[in-house]
Amino acid sequence: MNLVTSDDTADGLDGAAVATEASRRGGMPAEYLAGLVEILAAASRSGRQPTSTELDHHRTQGARAAENGHSLRTLLDLYLHAAEIGWDQLPGISDAATATQARSATAAALTALRRATGAACAGYEGAGADIAAVAETARQEFLDDLLYGRGDEGELASRAERFGLRLATQHRASVARAQPPFSPDDPRVRSVERDLVGRYGTRNILLAVREGKLVCVVPGALTAATGQFTHRLRSVLTEASAWRVGIGRPHPGPSGVARSVTEATDAIDIAERLELPARVVDAAELLVFPVLLRDRAAITDLVTTVLGPLCEARGGAEPLLATLRAFFACHGNSTAVARRLHVSVRTVTYRLERVRRLTGYTPTDSTQRFTLETAVVGAQLLGWPEEQ
């Protein structure tokens, strides 16, 4: 559909000139106005409103504007500029013999303008929703590949640029686990994201929900953002709720992001197995434990060899293991151990003696203590003996 320029349809109104001037003012190509002058001219002259074909055309124009990256506000400005520029030249208004005729022509032209712009907006919003859905799908696929370490490094870095991320530098991941688990539409997630993006900008914050956990990736040098993530989480989670945050170490490149996420997740698992009291755990402070688990066969052999005899004790191994854990945590202070376990000092002494007799290792002996304590920690990490 072309711009109206013929005398038959626009009664001498220069539609091309109107479109050109509207384009200059509105900052969009004049082609998006194709047919608008014809519609306004016909409505002012005879009251005829746009046909379904004409409305479909403007709906298509709106969709094209969205696909080409123009804003809806700019598109509406273009339509309104055209109406403003050509309004006094519309035949029904310029040729009106009476005020009543002018008012009638104006009302008809305004109705036609509203219907044409409404169609353009509907087309724009429909296309915008489709574009947003495609973009969100692409974003989710990118996040899956990035956080799980899938795909080529160079390709991931290139895709990251499209989402405003620069992965050439080091990045650090924080992972939060809570009850109930996080979900993409979780108001807790939206609250944290609004705060972090408002403070540090979209280029410095990547927030995603994966497997019920909330993952936050920030530049390694932006340590304040990691602290703010934890602080903001505290404000949206109740003290009574079960939650914990793991913080990975900073690593370079796309694979570094996945590595930091893994470290943060592992830090949470280790903290929960060791029953650490801290809500926030840093992977850098727990490096010895992944080392223990790296050779799972060796640590399993150590645990079963050193602690296996405890299973023969009356009541099983757990009371003796609990006593050993408390003994090491209290630096060998039997009185503190008794308070922690709510038993007598005599009971603590008896249990430690049972450990010595069953295993051959003395907890109070500095030489044997290291082996015994390492085995106890390994048992916690492995979930021994329950998970064996």
TORKOL-4160 file (C-alpha; in steps of 0.2 Angstrom, whole numbers, padded with zeros to 4 digits, m for minus):
388
<pt num="1" X="0000" Y="0000" Z="0000"/>
<pt num="2" X="0007" Y="0017" Z="m0005"/>
<pt num="3" X="0007" Y="0034" Z="0002"/>
<pt num="4" X="m0008" Y="0044" Z="m0004"/>
<pt num="5" X="m0002" Y="0057" Z="m0017"/>
<pt num="6" X="m0017" Y="0057" Z="m0029"/>
<pt num="7" X="m0030" Y="0070" Z="m0030"/>
<pt num="8" X="m0043" Y="0057" Z="m0031"/>
<pt num="9" X="m0039" Y="0050" Z="m0013"/>
<pt num="10" X="m0032" Y="0065" Z="m0004"/>
<pt num="11" X="m0039" Y="0079" Z="m0013"/>
<pt num="12" X="m0023" Y="0087" Z="m0017"/>
<pt num="13" X="m0015" Y="0083" Z="0000"/>
<pt num="14" X="0004" Y="0079" Z="m0003"/>
<pt num="15" X="0005" Y="0063" Z="0007"/>
<pt num="16" X="0023" Y="0061" Z="0002"/>
<pt num="17" X="0028" Y="0078" Z="0009"/>
<pt num="18" X="0019" Y="0074" Z="0025"/>
<pt num="19" X="0027" Y="0057" Z="0027"/>
<pt num="20" X="0045" Y="0065" Z="0023"/>
<pt num="21" X="0043" Y="0078" Z="0036"/>
<pt num="22" X="0035" Y="0066" Z="0049"/>
<pt num="23" X="0050" Y="0055" Z="0046"/>
<pt num="24" X="0062" Y="0069" Z="0049"/>
<pt num="25" X="0054" Y="0074" Z="0065"/>
<pt num="26" X="0051" Y="0056" Z="0071"/>
<pt num="27" X="0067" Y="0048" Z="0067"/>
<pt num="28" X="0059" Y="0033" Z="0058"/>
<pt num="29" X="0058" Y="0029" Z="0039"/>
<pt num="30" X="0043" Y="0036" Z="0030"/>
<pt num="31" X="0038" Y="0019" Z="0023"/>
<pt num="32" X="0030" Y="0015" Z="0040"/>
<pt num="33" X="0017" Y="0029" Z="0036"/>
<pt num="34" X="0011" Y="0020" Z="0020"/>
<pt num="35" X="m0008" Y="0022" Z="0019"/>
<pt num="36" X="m0011" Y="0033" Z="0034"/>
<pt num="37" X="m0014" Y="0049" Z="0025"/>
<pt num="38" X="m0026" Y="0040" Z="0013"/>
<pt num="39" X="m0036" Y="0034" Z="0029"/>
<pt num="40" X="m0036" Y="0051" Z="0037"/>
<pt num="41" X="m0041" Y="0060" Z="0021"/>
<pt num="42" X="m0056" Y="0048" Z="0017"/>
<pt num="43" X="m0062" Y="0049" Z="0035"/>
<pt num="44" X="m0062" Y="0068" Z="0036"/>
<pt num="45" X="m0071" Y="0069" Z="0019"/>
<pt num="46" X="m0084" Y="0055" Z="0020"/>
<pt num="47" X="m0083" Y="0048" Z="0038"/>
<pt num="48" X="m0076" Y="0031" Z="0030"/>
<pt num="49" X="m0066" Y="0022" Z="0043"/>
<pt num="50" X="m0052" Y="0010" Z="0039"/>
<pt num="51" X="m0056" Y="m0007" Z="0031"/>
<pt num="52" X="m0050" Y="m0023" Z="0039"/>
<pt num="53" X="m0037" Y="m0024" Z="0025"/>
<pt num="54" X="m0030" Y="m0007" Z="0029"/>
<pt num="55" X="m0030" Y="m0011" Z="0048"/>
<pt num="56" X="m0020" Y="m0027" Z="0044"/>
<pt num="57" X="m0008" Y="m0017" Z="0034"/>
<pt num="58" X="m0004" Y="m0005" Z="0049"/>
<pt num="59" X="m0004" Y="m0021" Z="0061"/>
<pt num="60" X="0010" Y="m0027" Z="0049"/>
<pt num="61" X="0019" Y="m0010" Z="0050"/>
<pt num="62" X="0019" Y="m0011" Z="0069"/>
<pt num="63" X="0026" Y="m0029" Z="0068"/>
<pt num="64" X="0040" Y="m0023" Z="0056"/>
<pt num="65" X="0044" Y="m0009" Z="0068"/>
<pt num="66" X="0047" Y="m0021" Z="0082"/>
<pt num="67" X="0057" Y="m0033" Z="0072"/>
<pt num="68" X="0068" Y="m0019" Z="0066"/>
<pt num="69" X="0072" Y="m0013" Z="0084"/>
<pt num="70" X="0061" Y="0003" Z="0084"/>
<pt num="71" X="0053" Y="0008" Z="0100"/>
<pt num="72" X="0034" Y="0008" Z="0102"/>
<pt num="73" X="0035" Y="0026" Z="0107"/>
<pt num="74" X="0045" Y="0031" Z="0092"/>
<pt num="75" X="0032" Y="0022" Z="0081"/>
<pt num="76" X="0018" Y="0032" Z="0089"/>
<pt num="77" X="0027" Y="0048" Z="0088"/>
<pt num="78" X="0029" Y="0045" Z="0069"/>
<pt num="79" X="0010" Y="0043" Z="0067"/>
<pt num="80" X="0006" Y="0058" Z="0077"/>
<pt num="81" X="0019" Y="0069" Z="0068"/>
<pt num="82" X="0010" Y="0064" Z="0052"/>
<pt num="83" X="m0007" Y="0068" Z="0058"/>
<pt num="84" X="m0001" Y="0085" Z="0066"/>
<pt num="85" X="0008" Y="0090" Z="0050"/>
<pt num="86" X="m0006" Y="0086" Z="0038"/>
<pt num="87" X="m0021" Y="0089" Z="0049"/>
<pt num="88" X="m0026" Y="0106" Z="0043"/>
<pt num="89" X="m0024" Y="0100" Z="0025"/>
<pt num="90" X="m0037" Y="0085" Z="0027"/>
<pt num="91" X="m0050" Y="0089" Z="0014"/>
<pt num="92" X="m0065" Y="0087" Z="0026"/>
<pt num="93" X="m0057" Y="0100" Z="0038"/>
<pt num="94" X="m0049" Y="0112" Z="0025"/>
<pt num="95" X="m0065" Y="0112" Z="0015"/>
<pt num="96" X="m0078" Y="0113" Z="0029"/>
<pt num="97" X="m0091" Y="0126" Z="0026"/>
<pt num="98" X="m0097" Y="0127" Z="0044"/>
<pt num="99" X="m0090" Y="0123" Z="0061"/>
<pt num="100" X="m0102" Y="0109" Z="0062"/>
<pt num="101" X="m0095" Y="0101" Z="0047"/>
<pt num="102" X="m0077" Y="0104" Z="0053"/>
<pt num="103" X="m0081" Y="0096" Z="0070"/>
<pt num="104" X="m0089" Y="0081" Z="0061"/>
<pt num="105" X="m0073" Y="0079" Z="0050"/>
<pt num="106" X="m0061" Y="0081" Z="0065"/>
<pt num="107" X="m0071" Y="0068" Z="0075"/>
<pt num="108" X="m0070" Y="0055" Z="0060"/>
<pt num="109" X="m0052" Y="0058" Z="0057"/>
<pt num="110" X="m0048" Y="0056" Z="0075"/>
<pt num="111" X="m0057" Y="0040" Z="0076"/>
<pt num="112" X="m0048" Y="0034" Z="0060"/>
<pt num="113" X="m0031" Y="0039" Z="0068"/>
<pt num="114" X="m0035" Y="0030" Z="0084"/>
<pt num="115" X="m0040" Y="0014" Z="0075"/>
<pt num="116" X="m0024" Y="0014" Z="0063"/>
<pt num="117" X="m0012" Y="0018" Z="0078"/>
<pt num="118" X="m0021" Y="0004" Z="0088"/>
<pt num="119" X="m0018" Y="m0008" Z="0074"/>
<pt num="120" X="0000" Y="m0003" Z="0073"/>
<pt num="121" X="0002" Y="m0005" Z="0092"/>
<pt num="122" X="m0006" Y="m0022" Z="0092"/>
<pt num="123" X="0006" Y="m0028" Z="0078"/>
<pt num="124" X="0020" Y="m0021" Z="0088"/>
<pt num="125" X="0016" Y="m0029" Z="0104"/>
<pt num="126" X="0012" Y="m0046" Z="0096"/>
<pt num="127" X="0029" Y="m0046" Z="0087"/>
<pt num="128" X="0037" Y="m0039" Z="0103"/>
<pt num="129" X="0031" Y="m0054" Z="0113"/>
<pt num="130" X="0037" Y="m0066" Z="0100"/>
<pt num="131" X="0054" Y="m0058" Z="0100"/>
<pt num="132" X="0055" Y="m0057" Z="0119"/>
<pt num="133" X="0050" Y="m0076" Z="0119"/>
<pt num="134" X="0064" Y="m0080" Z="0107"/>
<pt num="135" X="0077" Y="m0069" Z="0116"/>
<pt num="136" X="0072" Y="m0077" Z="0133"/>
<pt num="137" X="0074" Y="m0095" Z="0125"/>
<pt num="138" X="0091" Y="m0090" Z="0118"/>
<pt num="139" X="0096" Y="m0082" Z="0135"/>
<pt num="140" X="0091" Y="m0098" Z="0145"/>
<pt num="141" X="0101" Y="m0109" Z="0133"/>
<pt num="142" X="0116" Y="m0098" Z="0135"/>
<pt num="143" X="0115" Y="m0099" Z="0154"/>
<pt num="144" X="0113" Y="m0118" Z="0153"/>
<pt num="145" X="0129" Y="m0119" Z="0142"/>
<pt num="146" X="0138" Y="m0106" Z="0153"/>
<pt num="147" X="0134" Y="m0112" Z="0170"/>
<pt num="148" X="0136" Y="m0131" Z="0166"/>
<pt num="149" X="0152" Y="m0128" Z="0156"/>
<pt num="150" X="0145" Y="m0134" Z="0139"/>
<pt num="151" X="0151" Y="m0128" Z="0122"/>
<pt num="152" X="0166" Y="m0119" Z="0114"/>
<pt num="153" X="0175" Y="m0106" Z="0124"/>
<pt num="154" X="0175" Y="m0093" Z="0110"/>
<pt num="155" X="0157" Y="m0096" Z="0105"/>
<pt num="156" X="0152" Y="m0094" Z="0123"/>
<pt num="157" X="0162" Y="m0078" Z="0125"/>
<pt num="158" X="0154" Y="m0071" Z="0109"/>
<pt num="159" X="0136" Y="m0076" Z="0115"/>
<pt num="160" X="0140" Y="m0068" Z="0131"/>
<pt num="161" X="0143" Y="m0051" Z="0123"/>
<pt num="162" X="0125" Y="m0051" Z="0116"/>
<pt num="163" X="0119" Y="m0052" Z="0134"/>
<pt num="164" X="0131" Y="m0038" Z="0140"/>
<pt num="165" X="0143" Y="m0050" Z="0148"/>
<pt num="166" X="0162" Y="m0049" Z="0146"/>
<pt num="167" X="0169" Y="m0066" Z="0151"/>
<pt num="168" X="0187" Y="m0062" Z="0146"/>
<pt num="169" X="0190" Y="m0056" Z="0164"/>
<pt num="170" X="0189" Y="m0067" Z="0180"/>
<pt num="171" X="0171" Y="m0070" Z="0187"/>
<pt num="172" X="0166" Y="m0077" Z="0204"/>
<pt num="173" X="0149" Y="m0087" Z="0207"/>
<pt num="174" X="0139" Y="m0087" Z="0222"/>
<pt num="175" X="0126" Y="m0101" Z="0224"/>
<pt num="176" X="0111" Y="m0100" Z="0236"/>
<pt num="177" X="0101" Y="m0115" Z="0242"/>
<pt num="178" X="0085" Y="m0112" Z="0252"/>
<pt num="179" X="0068" Y="m0120" Z="0257"/>
<pt num="180" X="0057" Y="m0118" Z="0248"/>
<pt num="181" X="0068" Y="m0119" Z="0233"/>
<pt num="182" X="0070" Y="m0104" Z="0221"/>
<pt num="183" X="0060" Y="m0103" Z="0205"/>
<pt num="184" X="0062" Y="m0091" Z="0190"/>
<pt num="185" X="0046" Y="m0081" Z="0195"/>
<pt num="186" X="0050" Y="m0081" Z="0213"/>
<pt num="187" X="0047" Y="m0064" Z="0221"/>
<pt num="188" X="0063" Y="m0067" Z="0232"/>
<pt num="189" X="0073" Y="m0068" Z="0216"/>
<pt num="190" X="0066" Y="m0053" Z="0208"/>
<pt num="191" X="0069" Y="m0043" Z="0224"/>
<pt num="192" X="0088" Y="m0048" Z="0224"/>
<pt num="193" X="0090" Y="m0045" Z="0206"/>
<pt num="194" X="0082" Y="m0027" Z="0206"/>
<pt num="195" X="0094" Y="m0022" Z="0220"/>
<pt num="196" X="0110" Y="m0029" Z="0212"/>
<pt num="197" X="0106" Y="m0023" Z="0195"/>
<pt num="198" X="0101" Y="m0006" Z="0202"/>
<pt num="199" X="0118" Y="m0005" Z="0211"/>
<pt num="200" X="0130" Y="m0013" Z="0199"/>
<pt num="201" X="0121" Y="m0012" Z="0182"/>
<pt num="202" X="0116" Y="m0026" Z="0170"/>
<pt num="203" X="0134" Y="m0029" Z="0163"/>
<pt num="204" X="0140" Y="m0034" Z="0180"/>
<pt num="205" X="0126" Y="m0045" Z="0186"/>
<pt num="206" X="0121" Y="m0062" Z="0180"/>
<pt num="207" X="0107" Y="m0070" Z="0190"/>
<pt num="208" X="0099" Y="m0087" Z="0186"/>
<pt num="209" X="0089" Y="m0100" Z="0194"/>
<pt num="210" X="0096" Y="m0118" Z="0191"/>
<pt num="211" X="0089" Y="m0134" Z="0199"/>
<pt num="212" X="0080" Y="m0124" Z="0213"/>
<pt num="213" X="0096" Y="m0114" Z="0217"/>
<pt num="214" X="0100" Y="m0096" Z="0214"/>
<pt num="215" X="0116" Y="m0093" Z="0205"/>
<pt num="216" X="0124" Y="m0075" Z="0205"/>
<pt num="217" X="0139" Y="m0072" Z="0194"/>
<pt num="218" X="0149" Y="m0056" Z="0196"/>
<pt num="219" X="0166" Y="m0050" Z="0190"/>
<pt num="220" X="0180" Y="m0056" Z="0201"/>
<pt num="221" X="0186" Y="m0039" Z="0206"/>
<pt num="222" X="0168" Y="m0033" Z="0211"/>
<pt num="223" X="0169" Y="m0041" Z="0228"/>
<pt num="224" X="0156" Y="m0029" Z="0235"/>
<pt num="225" X="0143" Y="m0037" Z="0224"/>
<pt num="226" X="0146" Y="m0054" Z="0231"/>
<pt num="227" X="0144" Y="m0047" Z="0249"/>
<pt num="228" X="0128" Y="m0037" Z="0243"/>
<pt num="229" X="0121" Y="m0053" Z="0236"/>
<pt num="230" X="0122" Y="m0062" Z="0253"/>
<pt num="231" X="0116" Y="m0047" Z="0262"/>
<pt num="232" X="0101" Y="m0045" Z="0251"/>
<pt num="233" X="0097" Y="m0064" Z="0252"/>
<pt num="234" X="0097" Y="m0062" Z="0271"/>
<pt num="235" X="0084" Y="m0048" Z="0270"/>
<pt num="236" X="0072" Y="m0059" Z="0259"/>
<pt num="237" X="0074" Y="m0075" Z="0269"/>
<pt num="238" X="0068" Y="m0078" Z="0286"/>
<pt num="239" X="0079" Y="m0083" Z="0300"/>
<pt num="240" X="0069" Y="m0099" Z="0303"/>
<pt num="241" X="0071" Y="m0105" Z="0285"/>
<pt num="242" X="0085" Y="m0117" Z="0280"/>
<pt num="243" X="0097" Y="m0108" Z="0268"/>
<pt num="244" X="0115" Y="m0108" Z="0264"/>
<pt num="245" X="0126" Y="m0098" Z="0252"/>
<pt num="246" X="0142" Y="m0105" Z="0244"/>
<pt num="247" X="0155" Y="m0094" Z="0236"/>
<pt num="248" X="0167" Y="m0100" Z="0223"/>
<pt num="249" X="0184" Y="m0093" Z="0219"/>
<pt num="250" X="0186" Y="m0081" Z="0204"/>
<pt num="251" X="0192" Y="m0089" Z="0188"/>
<pt num="252" X="0195" Y="m0082" Z="0170"/>
<pt num="253" X="0185" Y="m0086" Z="0154"/>
<pt num="254" X="0168" Y="m0095" Z="0151"/>
<pt num="255" X="0174" Y="m0111" Z="0159"/>
<pt num="256" X="0180" Y="m0102" Z="0174"/>
<pt num="257" X="0162" Y="m0097" Z="0177"/>
<pt num="258" X="0156" Y="m0115" Z="0177"/>
<pt num="259" X="0171" Y="m0120" Z="0188"/>
<pt num="260" X="0166" Y="m0106" Z="0201"/>
<pt num="261" X="0148" Y="m0112" Z="0201"/>
<pt num="262" X="0154" Y="m0130" Z="0204"/>
<pt num="263" X="0165" Y="m0124" Z="0219"/>
<pt num="264" X="0151" Y="m0114" Z="0226"/>
<pt num="265" X="0139" Y="m0129" Z="0225"/>
<pt num="266" X="0152" Y="m0141" Z="0232"/>
<pt num="267" X="0155" Y="m0129" Z="0247"/>
<pt num="268" X="0137" Y="m0130" Z="0252"/>
<pt num="269" X="0137" Y="m0149" Z="0251"/>
<pt num="270" X="0153" Y="m0150" Z="0261"/>
<pt num="271" X="0146" Y="m0137" Z="0274"/>
<pt num="272" X="0130" Y="m0147" Z="0276"/>
<pt num="273" X="0139" Y="m0164" Z="0278"/>
<pt num="274" X="0151" Y="m0157" Z="0291"/>
<pt num="275" X="0136" Y="m0148" Z="0299"/>
<pt num="276" X="0146" Y="m0131" Z="0299"/>
<pt num="277" X="0136" Y="m0117" Z="0308"/>
<pt num="278" X="0140" Y="m0104" Z="0296"/>
<pt num="279" X="0126" Y="m0099" Z="0283"/>
<pt num="280" X="0139" Y="m0092" Z="0271"/>
<pt num="281" X="0154" Y="m0103" Z="0266"/>
<pt num="282" X="0169" Y="m0099" Z="0255"/>
<pt num="283" X="0176" Y="m0112" Z="0244"/>
<pt num="284" X="0193" Y="m0105" Z="0247"/>
<pt num="285" X="0192" Y="m0109" Z="0265"/>
<pt num="286" X="0187" Y="m0127" Z="0262"/>
<pt num="287" X="0200" Y="m0133" Z="0249"/>
<pt num="288" X="0206" Y="m0147" Z="0259"/>
<pt num="289" X="0190" Y="m0156" Z="0258"/>
<pt num="290" X="0189" Y="m0158" Z="0239"/>
<pt num="291" X="0207" Y="m0164" Z="0240"/>
<pt num="292" X="0201" Y="m0178" Z="0252"/>
<pt num="293" X="0187" Y="m0183" Z="0240"/>
<pt num="294" X="0197" Y="m0182" Z="0224"/>
<pt num="295" X="0203" Y="m0199" Z="0228"/>
<pt num="296" X="0187" Y="m0207" Z="0234"/>
<pt num="297" X="0194" Y="m0225" Z="0234"/>
<pt num="298" X="0208" Y="m0219" Z="0245"/>
<pt num="299" X="0197" Y="m0209" Z="0258"/>
<pt num="300" X="0184" Y="m0224" Z="0258"/>
<pt num="301" X="0198" Y="m0236" Z="0262"/>
<pt num="302" X="0204" Y="m0225" Z="0276"/>
<pt num="303" X="0187" Y="m0223" Z="0284"/>
<pt num="304" X="0183" Y="m0241" Z="0283"/>
<pt num="305" X="0200" Y="m0247" Z="0289"/>
<pt num="306" X="0201" Y="m0234" Z="0304"/>
<pt num="307" X="0183" Y="m0232" Z="0309"/>
<pt num="308" X="0175" Y="m0249" Z="0303"/>
<pt num="309" X="0178" Y="m0257" Z="0320"/>
<pt num="310" X="0166" Y="m0244" Z="0328"/>
<pt num="311" X="0152" Y="m0253" Z="0320"/>
<pt num="312" X="0154" Y="m0267" Z="0332"/>
<pt num="313" X="0150" Y="m0256" Z="0347"/>
<pt num="314" X="0134" Y="m0258" Z="0356"/>
<pt num="315" X="0122" Y="m0245" Z="0349"/>
<pt num="316" X="0132" Y="m0244" Z="0333"/>
<pt num="317" X="0146" Y="m0232" Z="0327"/>
<pt num="318" X="0136" Y="m0216" Z="0328"/>
<pt num="319" X="0138" Y="m0212" Z="0347"/>
<pt num="320" X="0156" Y="m0214" Z="0346"/>
<pt num="321" X="0158" Y="m0204" Z="0330"/>
<pt num="322" X="0148" Y="m0190" Z="0337"/>
<pt num="323" X="0160" Y="m0190" Z="0352"/>
<pt num="324" X="0175" Y="m0189" Z="0341"/>
<pt num="325" X="0168" Y="m0175" Z="0331"/>
<pt num="326" X="0164" Y="m0165" Z="0347"/>
<pt num="327" X="0181" Y="m0170" Z="0354"/>
<pt num="328" X="0190" Y="m0163" Z="0339"/>
<pt num="329" X="0179" Y="m0147" Z="0338"/>
<pt num="330" X="0182" Y="m0143" Z="0356"/>
<pt num="331" X="0201" Y="m0146" Z="0354"/>
<pt num="332" X="0201" Y="m0160" Z="0366"/>
<pt num="333" X="0192" Y="m0152" Z="0380"/>
<pt num="334" X="0182" Y="m0166" Z="0388"/>
<pt num="335" X="0171" Y="m0154" Z="0399"/>
<pt num="336" X="0166" Y="m0144" Z="0383"/>
<pt num="337" X="0163" Y="m0160" Z="0374"/>
<pt num="338" X="0151" Y="m0166" Z="0388"/>
<pt num="339" X="0142" Y="m0150" Z="0387"/>
<pt num="340" X="0140" Y="m0151" Z="0369"/>
<pt num="341" X="0133" Y="m0168" Z="0369"/>
<pt num="342" X="0123" Y="m0166" Z="0385"/>
<pt num="343" X="0132" Y="m0181" Z="0393"/>
<pt num="344" X="0144" Y="m0182" Z="0408"/>
<pt num="345" X="0162" Y="m0181" Z="0407"/>
<pt num="346" X="0163" Y="m0199" Z="0413"/>
<pt num="347" X="0153" Y="m0204" Z="0398"/>
<pt num="348" X="0165" Y="m0195" Z="0386"/>
<pt num="349" X="0180" Y="m0203" Z="0394"/>
<pt num="350" X="0172" Y="m0220" Z="0393"/>
<pt num="351" X="0168" Y="m0217" Z="0374"/>
<pt num="352" X="0185" Y="m0211" Z="0370"/>
<pt num="353" X="0192" Y="m0227" Z="0378"/>
<pt num="354" X="0180" Y="m0238" Z="0368"/>
<pt num="355" X="0187" Y="m0229" Z="0352"/>
<pt num="356" X="0205" Y="m0233" Z="0357"/>
<pt num="357" X="0201" Y="m0252" Z="0361"/>
<pt num="358" X="0191" Y="m0254" Z="0345"/>
<pt num="359" X="0202" Y="m0245" Z="0333"/>
<pt num="360" X="0219" Y="m0245" Z="0341"/>
<pt num="361" X="0220" Y="m0226" Z="0339"/>
<pt num="362" X="0221" Y="m0214" Z="0354"/>
<pt num="363" X="0212" Y="m0198" Z="0351"/>
<pt num="364" X="0223" Y="m0189" Z="0364"/>
<pt num="365" X="0239" Y="m0195" Z="0356"/>
<pt num="366" X="0246" Y="m0181" Z="0344"/>
<pt num="367" X="0253" Y="m0194" Z="0332"/>
<pt num="368" X="0238" Y="m0204" Z="0330"/>
<pt num="369" X="0225" Y="m0190" Z="0331"/>
<pt num="370" X="0228" Y="m0183" Z="0314"/>
<pt num="371" X="0224" Y="m0200" Z="0306"/>
<pt num="372" X="0209" Y="m0202" Z="0317"/>
<pt num="373" X="0202" Y="m0184" Z="0314"/>
<pt num="374" X="0205" Y="m0186" Z="0295"/>
<pt num="375" X="0195" Y="m0202" Z="0295"/>
<pt num="376" X="0181" Y="m0194" Z="0305"/>
<pt num="377" X="0180" Y="m0179" Z="0292"/>
<pt num="378" X="0180" Y="m0192" Z="0278"/>
<pt num="379" X="0166" Y="m0201" Z="0286"/>
<pt num="380" X="0156" Y="m0185" Z="0286"/>
<pt num="381" X="0160" Y="m0181" Z="0268"/>
<pt num="382" X="0155" Y="m0199" Z="0263"/>
<pt num="383" X="0140" Y="m0200" Z="0274"/>
<pt num="384" X="0148" Y="m0216" Z="0282"/>
<pt num="385" X="0141" Y="m0227" Z="0288"/>
<pt num="386" X="0123" Y="m0223" Z="0283"/>
<pt num="387" X="0126" Y="m0220" Z="0264"/>
<pt num="388" X="0138" Y="m0235" Z="0262"/>
